[in-house]
Amino acid sequence: MIKFNWGSLPISTIQWDIVFNKSDGIDFEHSVVSTAYTDFVVLDKKWARRLRNFKLPPETAKIFSIVELDHFISELKSFKSQD
């Protein structure tokens, strides 16, 4: 799954002509690892939007932006682990 993210995000950022600022490298890595290895991820609005534009496999994390904390907390309270 992480190969999907690492391979897709850089290609799409080039295709969509996305300009990276100084903090985007760290945000990029945080987004990829979190999405691949967790059930939920809360990102800033820009990175939540970017990841939602991908056709991610269904087993990747549910993506929330920082302005969706109420929705995130509701989902977290109702979460049942698959373990």
C-alpha positions in Angstrom: 0.0 0.0 0.0 2.8 2.5 0.8 4.2 1.9 -2.7 0.9 3.1 -4.1 1.1 6.3 -2.1 4.7 7.1 -2.7 4.4 6.4 -6.4 1.1 8.2 -7.0 1.6 11.4 -4.9 4.8 12.7 -6.7 3.4 11.9 -10.1 0.1 13.7 -9.4 1.8 16.7 -7.9 3.7 17.1 -11.1 0.6 16.5 -13.3 -1.5 18.9 -11.3 1.4 21.5 -11.3 1.4 21.7 -7.5 4.1 23.9 -6.1 5.7 22.7 -2.8 6.6 25.1 0.0 9.3 24.4 2.7 7.0 22.4 4.9 5.4 20.3 2.2 8.2 17.7 2.2 7.4 16.8 5.9 3.7 17.0 5.3 4.1 14.7 2.3 5.8 12.0 4.3 3.4 12.4 7.2 0.5 12.0 4.9 1.8 8.9 3.1 2.9 7.0 6.2 -0.2 7.9 8.2 -2.6 7.0 5.4 -0.9 3.7 4.9 -0.5 2.5 8.5 -3.5 3.9 10.5 -7.2 3.8 10.5 -7.7 7.6 10.7 -5.6 10.5 9.7 -6.1 14.2 10.4 -4.3 16.5 8.1 -4.4 20.2 7.2 -7.0 21.2 4.6 -4.5 21.3 1.7 -3.1 17.7 2.3 -6.6 16.3 3.1 -7.8 17.6 -0.2 -4.8 16.3 -2.1 -5.2 12.8 -0.7 -8.9 12.7 -1.3 -8.2 13.3 -5.0 -6.6 9.9 -5.3 -8.4 6.6 -5.7 -6.9 5.1 -2.6 -7.4 1.4 -1.8 -10.3 0.9 0.7 -8.0 -0.3 3.4 -6.2 3.1 3.7 -7.0 5.4 6.5 -10.1 7.6 6.6 -9.0 11.1 5.9 -10.1 14.2 7.8 -9.0 17.8 7.6 -8.3 19.8 10.7 -11.6 21.6 10.3 -13.5 18.3 10.5 -12.5 17.4 14.1 -16.1 16.9 15.3 -16.7 14.4 12.5 -13.3 12.7 13.3 -14.2 12.4 17.0 -17.6 10.9 16.2 -16.0 8.3 13.8 -13.3 7.5 16.4 -15.9 6.9 19.1 -17.8 4.5 16.9 -14.7 2.7 15.6 -14.4 -1.0 16.1 -10.9 -2.4 15.5 -10.5 -5.1 12.9 -7.9 -7.0 15.0 
